[in-house]
Amino acid sequence: MRDDYRGVTALVTGASKGLGRAYALELARRGARVILLARSEADLRELAAQIDEAHGRQDTEVIVGDLTAQDGPERIVRELHDRGLTVDLLLNNAGMGSAGPFLTRPLQPQLNSVSLNVSGLLALTHAIGAELVARGSGGIINVSSTAAFQPLPYQASYAATKAFVLSFSEALAEELRGTGVHVMAAHPGAIATGFFDGTSATIDSRVADTPEGIAARTLDDYARRRAVSYPGRAVTRAMTWPARLLPRTAVVRLAAALNRRMRLHETVDLV
Ligand SMILES: NC(=O)c1ccc[n+]([C@@H]2O[C@H](COP(=O)([O-])OP(=O)(O)OC[C@H]3O[C@@H](n4cnc5c(N)ncnc54)[C@H](OP(=O)(O)O)[C@@H]3O)[C@@H](O)[C@H]2O)c1
């Protein structure tokens, strides 16, 4: 375990459950102070109390905010300032994605996914990134996915948002090289979370990593100042290679076949 997180204040988006919850717990275990952000206030408060009790601290913060709201990111940044909170590590983890054939799935959840995964991440990065650069220290972890590396039929808009996060993170990391601010994207494969809750799609638990393991390996990679993190099992990283080597038409057909095997072409909402 790399425990270089003492004295660090980390803002974790999407901390109410799943991978974000695991990031918050692991950061606290490594000595960081955490600011928990999501929409579900009760879950955040319960987690904050759990962290404070486990580590004998009383400084875990909760910010209830909706990153897809028009003024959501702006309100969150204002609240950080009003409370006198200075962020050293921005962990852009909140994300959602719709599964199923693009045209037969409702549009609104897909627009929300673009708003959360792309616009919300951009807005927080713009505001907090500028403060980090002004101080000449700290960093940003953007949670992308192995879905970023190729088009994914039946997760078409989700994979496109993650391709955005991959491209944006690599470009920003280079822009900020030499400023003292480190930017790293993390690309997990499948994780055993409630990501597909409310739909007929499921995550195959035999190939999914645990959120705890993904959180720990991401934080190890960030502590080592890695340019990129592949925190999942080895095969998840290997699955990003065909897209770099094969013609894109071949890659997209292969990706479609894999997603059809997971029945994602038949995804419906559960009532
Ligand atoms: N699970 C996987 O297989 C997998 C694989 C690769 C990458 N990822 C990525 O990992 C990240 C975490 O995913 P997960 O599996 O942990 O998903 P999850 O269990 O569904 O958790 C998503 C988190 O995002 C928050 N959130 C959703 N909408 C929000 C909004 N409008 N404003 C603020 N927060 C919002 C949720 O909290 P509230 O509902 O309380 O707001 C929740 O805390 C995502 O970026 C995802 O794309 C997941």
The ligand as a Gaussian input file, in Angstrom:
#p B3LYP/6-31G(d) Opt

LIG

0 1
 N      -19.028000      -0.655000     -12.798000
 C      -18.265000      -0.866000     -13.854000
 O      -18.245000      -1.980000     -14.426000
 C      -17.353000       0.226000     -14.362000
 C      -16.339000      -0.121000     -15.260000
 C      -15.462000       0.863000     -15.727000
 C      -15.618000       2.176000     -15.310000
 N      -16.628000       2.489000     -14.445000
 C      -16.750000       3.900000     -14.037000
 O      -16.585000       3.974000     -12.637000
 C      -17.284000       5.115000     -12.136000
 C      -18.142000       4.701000     -10.958000
 O      -19.114000       3.767000     -11.427000
 P      -19.863000       2.747000     -10.448000
 O      -19.836000       1.428000     -11.101000
 O      -19.382000       2.904000      -9.070000
 O      -21.370000       3.313000     -10.582000
 P      -22.530000       3.423000      -9.500000
 O      -22.437000       2.348000      -8.487000
 O      -23.780000       3.568000     -10.306000
 O      -22.204000       4.824000      -8.768000
 C      -22.310000       6.029000      -9.474000
 C      -22.055000       7.188000      -8.520000
 O      -22.240000       8.421000      -9.255000
 C      -23.131000       9.260000      -8.528000
 N      -23.930000      10.093000      -9.417000
 C      -24.795000       9.670000     -10.376000
 N      -25.392000      10.725000     -10.953000
 C      -24.881000      11.833000     -10.343000
 C      -25.110000      13.231000     -10.496000
 N      -26.009000      13.688000     -11.390000
 N      -24.417000      14.098000      -9.724000
 C      -23.536000      13.636000      -8.797000
 N      -23.272000      12.327000      -8.613000
 C      -23.946000      11.438000      -9.370000
 C      -24.025000       8.285000      -7.754000
 O      -24.561000       8.889000      -6.578000
 P      -26.028000       9.501000      -6.425000
 O      -26.953000       8.619000      -7.176000
 O      -26.214000       9.502000      -4.947000
 O      -25.921000      10.887000      -6.985000
 C      -23.018000       7.214000      -7.349000
 O      -22.356000       7.608000      -6.171000
 C      -18.074000       5.684000     -13.315000
 O      -17.383000       6.759000     -13.888000
 C      -18.117000       4.514000     -14.288000
 O      -18.274000       4.930000     -15.621000
 C      -17.493000       1.555000     -13.956000

